[in-house]
Amino acid sequence: MLTKLFSKPLTVAIVAALPLSALGQPAFTELNVFGDSLLDSGNFGIRFTNRLTDGSGEYARISPQYLAEYLGVPLEPAVFGGSNYAVGGYRSNQILNSISGTGIATGVGTARPAYLTENTGDIQPGSLFLIDGGGNDLRDILTMNPPAAVPGLIQQAAQALVGAVGALHSAGADYLMVANVPDLGVTPGVQLAEIFSPGAAAGFSSASAGFNSAVSIFVTRDLGDANIIPVDINGFVTYVLDNAARYGLANGDLDVSSGFGLPAGSAVVDQRSMCYQATFSAGVPDCIEHPLFGINGPAADPRQLFFNDSLHPTEIASEIFGDYLIDILAAPTKVGMLPQLGFHAARSQILASGDELRRSRWTQLQGRLFVAGAVAMDEYEQAPGLEVESKSLTLGKTFKVSEHLLYGIALTRGQEELEVTGVEFESDSWGLLGLLGYRRDQLFIDAMAALSALNYDDIKRDVRLGSETLVARGDTEGHVWSLDLLVGYDLLSSEAWHLAPALGLQYMKSVVDSYSESGGAISNYNWGEQNRKSVQWRYGLVASGEVSSSLRLFAEVFGASEQEDDIHQLDISNSNFSTRTYRLPGFGVDDDNFVSAAAGGSLSVGNDASINLTYNYSDRGDGFQHLVLSFSMPL
């Protein structure tokens, strides 16, 4: 029965959110689906949605197909060799059998052993699981049993579903998307029953809530350490029906009494409780076809209605739900970009202050005052169009300790902005940096340590749900600790020209505090604290030469290796209906090795002051560019 929920065109899915493969290393290698008709993509040779109105006779796609398309993985019905084990009409105990029992057999195609039987209980890394169930249990429990038996049977059904999830968890499943049951009391089949048996809708609504509550209790009791990612089908249905007019769905009340031989005005039903196509048994329909947009109406159009039949969604409802499923996985890849703003701010600060240490390598040490303005841009190949832009101003002072030792302090004020499709992050930063320079004969050592504090005061993330785009907003704070060390040895004996092999290490830790979103409707999340590290070794050559008594030029080139480039997991909870925390992959930069270079010059102006211009470049990702203009004078 619960067999058909949700579908849509590729272009809408792409706009809904960037693919995971475009936001970092592919996180999921396969999608496995278990459940009933809401997720069944064709194990009976049909899908439980409307047929397309283009004359092709094909069934509209459903939500898991859009999720698979987004992930870039196949999803075919299990009886035809695929990974979708959801079967229309399945109850919770049958879903358990499809995972670790007798398997599935629909009479279409070939019977399929249980998933864990075929996989010998071994689940591969990168496997994602989507599971629903319970609707068919509730139908049978409420229509085939005395009221006194209902509560206990609901408990048994919930425990069977949790057992199915637990079997996957015990076998090593890392990512378990588990859907709740929608409010069956608002479905067209139950709404029709309500006309003849007042109170039927309330009974189904109560049973749905009881089942969801029981599942939550059993999950907490039996699966406390499982990574269960909640999917709020109930909240989704409520949200779309409450906003039917915004989606162009039929809305308002109609008098349908004439269609059932009842007195006029005795059966007024909300159009949202009607279906596109009814099924008749002994001349009695299982739902009320919409008189205008139903399949037999003068303007038949399933895209005007949420329900295709007594229970299952039409193609437009499937499309919107597909967007919701995608957002669950896409949101962490977007919010996971926030630490990149911290890294960017810290690197810009180090490069701006490092200019003063570079200038002092081959000259007599002296205390100086310097001010530097910088602009920078970072691009990432993991997400086409992803850019981080910044501007900053640094004020610093160095102090001479001896002929060989120099130290200093610098303060930086910056602004950073990250933009990519569906994301807009901004931050203001303050940085405090300490400098240390040691020079003896041909050896030089440059060291910098810094703390940057960031204020993310306007975090905006687009949430695409069908034709509507919501904006989930939040604000938080963060900080970055950084250390940069460079050691080099001059190979030339000339006082004017220098060439030194050098070895460097850069360590950074970017922290983003936890925060909560609002404005995303069913897609608001609580985000846990993020901790990201970057450790880079670099090796190369630095060169410098006096072109004239007032002009000195320099150039540097390094090969670099990043030691911390894994995708990090984010701790998340759905702020609408669940406080349980789960984990999903965030954003990751996967360039292990890259080249960085710098070039510039220093022009002396009166009393040993200088104007300095430096251009820094790295080919990591799609390129990092940083331009510094500074003024330095003895003080």
N, C-alpha and C positions, 0 to 999 in steps of 0.2 A: 504493500500500500504506500508507505512513505518512500516513494521511489524517485521523485523527480524534482529537483530544485535547481534551477539557475544556469544561464548561458549567454554568449555575445561575440561581436566582431573583433578581430585581432587589433584593429587600430585603437579601439577603446581601451583594450587591456594594456596596450603600450603606453597610452597617455596616462592611464591610471597610476602607473608607477614604473620607475626604471627597473629593468630586469636585474635580478641578483648578479648575473654574469657581467652586467655593466657597472656594478658597484663594488667590485672586488672579486676575489677568487670564487669560483662557483661553490656554493655552500651545500647544495643538495644535488645528489646524483640520481635519485629516483623518487617517485611518488607512489605510495601504496595506499589504496583506498578500501575501507571496509565499512559496511553499513547496509542501509535499506534503499528504497527507491529514490530517496532524495539525492543519493550519490551514485546510483547505478547508471553507468554510461552505455549499457547495451548488452548485459548478460542474458537478456531474453530476446535479443535481436532488435529491441526497441529502446527508446529512452522515454522517461515519463514526463514529457513536456509536449507542447503543441507541435504540430507539423508546420514547417515554414510555409508562408503564403506566396512563395515565388513559383509554385507549380512543380517544384522538384519532388515533392512528396517526402523529403527528408525531415527528420526530427531536429528541432532546435538543440543546440548544445547546452550542457548543464555545467554548473559551477566548477567541479573538479577539472573539467577539460580546459577551462581558462587558466586555472592555477597551474596545470601541467605545461600549458603553452608558455606561460610567464617564466616558469622555471627552465624551460627548454628541455623537458624530458618527455618520453612517450607515456601514454596512458590509454591502454586498450582494455576491453573487457577480459576478465580472467579466463572465461571459457574459451576465448580465442587466443590464449597465450599471454595476455597482458597482465597488468598489475592492479586492475580495479576489480576487487572481490565483492563490491556492494551488489546486493541482489534485491530487486523489488519484492516487498512482502516479508522480508526477513525480520524475525524477532531477535531479541538480544542473545538468546541461547544459540540461535543459528549463526549469528555474527561471531560468537565465540568459536563455533565449529569451523567457520571459514578460516580462523586464525590458527587454532591448535586442536582441531577435532576431526570430524569426518570429511571436511572439505565442502565443496559446493557442487550442485548438479541442478541445472535448470531445464534440461530437456532440449536445450539449444547448444549446439557445439559439443564439446567434450567435457565430461565431468572433470573437476580440478581438485587435486588434493589440497589440504589446508596449507596456508602460507608457511607456517613454521615446519611442517612436514617436508615440504619441498626444499626449504632452505636449511634443513637439518638444525634448526634452532639458532642459526648464525645470521645475525643482521649486519649488513655491511655499513661502514661509516658513510655518512651523507644520505642515509635513507630517511625520508619524511613520510609520516603516516597521518592520514586523515580518517577519522572514525565518527560515525553518528549511529543512532539507534534509539529505540524506545517507543516510537510512535505506533508501530504495529502492535507492540505489547499492550499499550494503553487502549487501543481500539478493541482488542480481544478481551482484555480484562474487564472493561466497562460494559461491553455488550453481551458477554457470555457467562458472567458470574454474579452471584448475589452481592449486594452492597457490602455486607459484613466481611466478605473475603477480599475486597478490593485493596485495602491498605497493605495487607501482607503480600499479595501478588505483585503490587508495585515495587515493594522492597526487593522481592526475588528478581524481578526484571532488572532493576537498577544494579543489583549485585552481579548479575550475569554480564551486563555491559562493562562494569568495572573489572570483572574477571577477564574479559576480552582485552581490555587495555593493559591489564596487569600481565597477561601472557606475553605481550609484545615488550613490555618494560623488562620483564625477567629475562627475555632473550637478548636484551641489549639495545632496545630502541632508544635513541637519544631525543627524538623530536616527535611528540605525539599530539597532534591537533585533535581535540575532542569536542564535538558539538553537543550543545544541549538540545532539548526538545522544544519546538515552538509551541505556543499556546494553541492547542487543537480546538479550543472553544471558538476561535475566530475564523476557522476554516469553513468554506461553503457547505461541505457535507454536514457538519455539525450545526451550522446556522439554519439549514433546511430542517433538520431534526427538531430544532428549537421551536419552529412554528407549530409542530404537532405535539411536541413534548416539552413544554416550558420547563426550564431548569437543566436541560441537556447540556447547553453550552457551559453553564457554570460548573457542571460536573466534570466535563472534559478539561476546563481551565484549571480546576483544582487538582485533578489528577496529573496534569502536565507539570504544574508547580511542585507537586509532591514527588514526582519522579526526579526532577532536576535537583531538588533538595537532597533526596536519598543518594543520588550519584555523588554529589559534593561530599556528603558525610562519609561514604564508603571510600572515596578517593583519599580523603584526609586520613582515614583510619588505616587503609591497606596499602596506599601508594604514596606515602609521604615524601619519598625521595625521587619520585618520577618527574620527568620534565614534561608536564602536561600543559599544552598551549590551548587556552579556552577559545572556542568558537561560539559566538553568541547568536545562534539562529533565532532564538526567541526575540532578542533585542532587535535583530535585523528586521524581522517581519513586522514588529510593532513600529519601528521607525519608518519603514517605507509606507505602511498603511496610514500612519499618522500624517505623512507628507505626500499623500497620493496625488494631490493637485500639482505639486511641484514636479512630479515625474510624468505628468500628462495622463495619469490613470483616472479612470472613471471614479467619480466621487459623488456622495449625496445619497438620499433615500429614494426608493421607488416602491410603489404599491404593487405587490405581486399577487394579491389575493385572488384576482380573476383567474390566474393560471392554476389554482388549486381548488377551485370551486368554493372558496371562502367568501364571506361577506366583504364588500368593498371596504377598504381601510383596515381590515383585521390582520393583514400581514404586510407590514411596511419594513423593508429590508435595505440596509446599506448596500449600495452598488458594489462596494469592495468585498462584500460577502458573496458575490456572484461569480460564476465561472464562465470560461470560454466554451467548453464542450461538456455536456452532461452524458452520463452513461445510464441507459434505461434498463430496468429489470421489472418485468411484468407491467410495463407501461409507467413505472414510477421512476423519476429521475433521481440521481444521487446528489445533484446540486441544481441551483437555479441558473440557467443560462441567461447571460445579460441580454435583454431584449433588443439592444441596438448593436453591441459589439460582439455578442456571442456568435458561434459558428453559423447559426441559422438566422442571425439578425441581418437587417438591411445594410449595415456597415461593419460586417464581421472583421475584427481586428484584434488578435491576441495581445498586441502591444499596448492596448488600452486597458488591459486587465492584469491583476497580479496572479490570480489563480487560473490554471488551465482546466482543472476538473474539480472534484470535491476536495482535493487536498494539495495537489502538486502545482508548482509555479509555472508561469508562462516564460517565454524566452527573455522578456525584458526583466522579470524578477531574477532569473538566473544570471543575467548579465550584471545586475547590480550586486548580487551576492558574490559573483566571481571577483568583482572589484574589492569587496570587503575581505575575502580570503587573501587576495594579493596584498592588500595593505597590511595585514597582520605580519607578513614576512618582509615587506618592503620598508615598513616604518623603521625597524632597527638599523637597516643599512643606511638610512638617511640620518637618523639621530646619531648613529655611530660615527658620523663625520665631524661632530663637534670637537673632539680632541685634536683634529687636524688644524683647527684655528689656533689652538694653543701652541702646537709645534711651529706653525708658521710665524706666530708672534715672537716666539723665543728665538728662532733662527734669524729673523730679521734684526732683533736686538743684538745678537751676538755678532752678526756681520757688520752692523753699524759701528759698534764699539771696537770690534777687532781691527778696523781700519787704523785706529790710533796706535795699537800695538805693532801693526805692520810697519807704520811709518818710522817707528823707533828702532827697528831691528838693526839698521846699519849706520846709525848716527849716535852722537854723544847723547846720553840720557839726560833728560831735563823734565821737570814738571810742566805740564801744559793744561790749558783749558780747551775743550773742544765741544762743538755743537754739530750735529749731523742730522740731516733730513733724508729719509729713505722712502722709496715706493717699491712694492714687490708684487709679483703675480706667480701663483702656483697653479699648474694644470695637471689633471690626473687622467691617465688613459683608462683607468678603471670605470670612469663615467664620462662619456663624451659630453663636452660642454661644462664640466665641473671646473670651476675656477675659484681660487681664493685670492682676493686682492687686499692690499693693506697700504697704509701710510703711517709713518711714525716720525717722531722728533726725539733726539737723544741729546742730553746735556751731561758732560762728564769732566772729570779732573784727574790728572795723574800726578803722582808724587815721586820724586827721585829719592831712593834710600841710599844708594851708593853708585859707584861707576858701573855696577853690574846688575842692579836690581831696581825695578820700577813697579809701583802698584798704583791702583786708581779705583775710582768709583764712577758709575754712570746711572742716570735715571732716564727711562724711556717712556714716552706716552704714545700709544698707537691705537689705530682703529682697523678692524679686520672685517671682511665681508665674504661670505661663501654663497655662491649661487649655482644652482643646477635645476633642471626641470623638477618642479614640485617642491623645491626647498629654498628657503631664504634665511640664512643665519647671519647675525651681526654680533660683534663683540667690541668692547672697549678694553684696552689693556694698559696696565702700568707695570714697568719692569725695573728692578733694582739689580745692578750688575757690578761685580768686583773684578778687577783686572790685575794680572801679575805678569811682569815681563823680566826674564833673566837673560843676560847677554854676557858671554865670556869668550873672548877670542872669536872663533868661527861658529860657536854653538849659540843657538837661541832657543828659548822656551817661552811660549805664549800660553797663558792659562786664563780662563774666564769662568766664573760661576755666577748664576743668576736665578732670581725668582721673579716670575711674571704672574700677575694676578689679572684674571679676565672676568668681565661682567657680560654674560649673554642675556641681554635684557629684552630681546624680541625674537624668540625662536618661532618660526612659522613653517609648518609642514602641510602641504596640500593633501587632502584626503579625497580621492576620486571615488564617488559612489554613483555609477551610472552617469546621467546627464548633469548631476550636481557635483560641484567641487567645494568641499568644506575646508576650513583652515583650522588646524589644531595649533594652538598657541601655548607658549610657556616661557619661563625665564629661569635662569639659574646663574651660578658662578663657577669659576674654576681657577686652576693655577698650574704653572709649569715650573719644575725644577730643571735646571740645565747646567751642564759642565762641558767645557770645550778645552781641549789640550792639544797643542801642536809643538813638535820638537823637530829642529832642523840643524843641518851642519853645512856651512859654506865651503864649497870646493875650490873657490877662487881666492887668490891672495890679493886681488885688486881692491882698492878702497872705493872705486867708482862702480864696479860691476860685481854682481853676486849671483851665484847659482848654488842652490842647496836642496839636496833630497830631504824630504820631510815626512814624518809619520804623525798622524793625528787620531784622536778619539773624541767622539761627541756622544754624550749621554743626556737623554731628556725623559722626563716623566710628566705626562699631561693628565691632569685630573679634572673631570667635570662632575660637579655635584648632582645629586638626584633632584628630580623635579617632576611636576605633574602637568599634564596638558588639559586644555579645555577648548571647546568649539568644534571638536571632531565627531560629535554625536556618538555613534557606537564604536568609534575608533579613537577614543581618548585613552591614553596609557600613562601609568606611573613609571618613570625611568629611573633605574638605580644608578648609583655612582659609577662612573667610567674611569678606569685607570689604564692608560696606555703608555708603553715605553718605546723609545727609539734608541738604539745603540749602533753607532756607525764608526767603522774604522776607515781611515783614508790614508793613502800613500801617494806621493808624487814629488813634484819639483816646484820650487819657488825661485823666481829670478827677479833681479832688480838692477837698474842701471841709471847713472846720471847722464842725461842727454845734454844738459848744460848746467851752469852754476845755479840755475833757479828751477830747473825742471827735472824731476825724477819719474821714471816709468817703472812699472812692475807687471809681471804676469805669473800666474800660478795655474797648475793643472793637477788634478788628483783623480785617482781611481778610488771608488768608495764601495763599501759593502755594508748593507743593513742586516743586522742580526735579529731584529724583532719585527718581522713583517707578516706575522700570522693574523688571521681574522679573529677578533676578540668577541667573546660572548657578552651580550647585554642582559641584565636582570630587569624583567618587565612584569607588570601586572596590569590587568584591564581595570581601569578606574570605574567602569560602569557597573560591574556586577561580580567581580571576583578580586579578592585580596591575595590569592595564591600567586606566588612569584614563579616565573618560568624564564627560560633562557633561549635566546635566538642569536644567530651570527650578526655582527655589525659590519662596519666598513673596514676594509683592509687594503693596504698598499702592497703589491706583490713584486716590486722591483728589488731584487736582492743586490744587484751590482749596477753601478752607474758611474758617470764621470761628472766631476764638477770643475769649474774653472773660474778664474777671476782675472781682470785686467784693469789698469787704471793709471793714474798719475797724480803727482803732487807738485803744485806750483808755489814756489816761495814768493811771498809778498811782504815787504818791509819788516824789519826787526824779527826775522826768523819765523814769522807767521806763515801759514800755508793754506791754500785752497786745494782740496782733494776730491777727486772723482773716481768712483769705483763701480765696475759692473760685474756682478756675480751671476753665474749661470750653472745650472745642473740639468742633465738630460733625464733625470728621474721622472717617471710618468711621461707626460707630454711637455715637460719643461718647467723649470723654476728660474725666474729672472728677478734680479734685485739690483736697484740702482741707489747709490749713496753719494750725496754731495755734502761735504763737511768743511768746516773751518777750524783750524787749530792754531793756538798761539801760546808762547811761553808765559807762564804765570807763577 
